[in-house]
Amino acid sequence: MDKQWMLVGLGALFALMPLMNIGCCGNAGCSTLSARSNKKLEETTYEEVR
């Protein structure tokens, strides 16, 4: 009755985005780069204090 079809289209867009697993930035737009390191971890030694 109010003829606000633009809001219906915008609502449909926001409803389909999580269903299609997409975002405003495209596929995996919010992913972060993982730092890869070839450093070997040293064994941690603990000393018991009494």
N, C-alpha and C positions, 0 to 999 in steps of 0.2 A: 504494500500500500504506500510505503514511503518512497519507493523507487530508488533505493540506495544500492544499486547493483554493483557499484564499484567496491563497496564494503564487503559484499558477498564474495566477490572475486579475490579480494585481499585475504579474507578469512579462509577461503579455499586454498590459497597459496600457502598460508601458514599451517593449515591442516595437512597438506600433502608433503611438506618439507620433512617432517620426522618419519612419515610413512615410507618415503622414498630414500631415506637416509642421506639427504643432501642438505647443504646449508647455503648461506649467502655467498660463501667463498668458493663453492664448488666442492667436489669430492675431496675429502681429507684436508679441507682448508684450514682446519684448526689443529692439525697434528704438529707435533714438535719434533725436532731432530734429536735422535738419540746419540749421545757421545760414545764412540767406541774407543776403547783404550786397550792397548796391548800390554800394559803394565801388569806384572804379576803381583798379587797381593802377598804381603809378608805375613808370616804366622805371628799372631799376637801371643806373647807370653805374659802370664799373670803371676804375681808373687803374693803368697798368702801372708797376711799380717795378723798376728795374734796379740 
